[in-house]
Amino acid sequence: MTTDTDLTFRDGAVQAVLDLRVYRLAAIQKSAYRFADRCTAVLGSPDADRIPIRFLFAPAVTEQHALETVRLFFQELLDQELREQVGDETRALRALIVAQAFSRTGLIRQD
């Protein structure tokens, strides 16, 4: 996983490598989408448990702003990963609640 000291701004971009044992690909993609208005996140091909990510910035973006944006990206990534975990942990309960709700509407045939 990348630490702050590993992040450098060069040629309008910041590169990092994410550990797929820590962050799911879905969480990475959702975070990248949420930051699409601030930078372009280009995901590389996964290699074992790692995936490279390159953050591309507009020419006028300063190094300080770029690094702050990447810091905020990592906060969003943690949030998205936790959302994925909660979703997994509550999937069965949510399915049960939805099934119960629809069983009372007549949309599901009861034999």
N, C-alpha and C positions, 0 to 999 in steps of 0.2 A: 504494500500500500504506500501511497505517496504521503510524505510529510511536507509541511510548509517550507522547510529548508530545501526540499527537492524542486520546488516550483520556481521556474525562471521565465521571464517574459523576453522573448526573442523573435524578431521579425513579425511582430503583431500577433504572436501566439504564445500560449502556455501549454506545455505537455505534461501529462500525468499518466500513471499506470494504476488501474484499480484492481483490487483483489476480488475476484468473483466468489470467493468463499465468505466474504464479508458483505458484499453488495450484490443483489440479484440484477441480472441484465434488465429486467422490467423496471426496477427502481432507477437504474442509470438512465434508461431511455426517457422515463417520465421526468426526471430532473432536467435532462437536456432539453426537453420540450418546454418546460417551465422557464428556461433561461434563453429561449430562442430570440427574445427581443433584446438581449444584452450581448450575446455572442453566438457563434455557431460552434456546437460541440460535434466533432467528428470522431466517431468510434471506429477503432481499428478492429481487426480480426482477433477474436479471443485466442490466447495461446495458453493451454492448460488452465490454470486458475487466474490468469491475468488478462486484462483487456486495456489496450492503450486508448487514451482519449486526448484529443487536441482541441483546445479552445481557441477559436479564431476571432479576432477583434477588428473593428473598423480602424482605418488608419489614424484617426484622431484620438484614439483611446490611449491614455497614459499607462505606464507600467503599474503605478499605484492603483489605478482604477481596475486594470485587468486582474491583478492579484487579489483585490478585494472581491471582485466578481467571482473568481474561482473559489475563494473562501466561502462565500455565500452559497455557491453551488454545492459544496461539500455539506453545508448545513441542510440544504434542501434534499440532498441525497440521503442523509441519515433519516430525515423525516419520511421520505418515500419508502425507504427500506423498512422502517417501523410500520408504516401503513400496510406494506406487503405482509409482514409477520402477523399483524392483527387480523388481516383478511384471511390468512391461512388458518389461524387459530379459531376464528369465528365462522368459517365457511359452513360447517355442518349445522350450526345453530341458526344461521341466517336462512339456509335452505329449509329447515324445519318450520321456521316462522312464516316464510313465504308459502310453503305448501299448506300450512294450517289456514292462512288467510284465504288462499284460493279454494280450499276445500269447502268453504262456507258460501262461495259465490255461485256455485253451480257450473263453473268452468271446468272443473275436474269431475269426471264421472265416478261415482262411487258404486261399485258392483256389489 
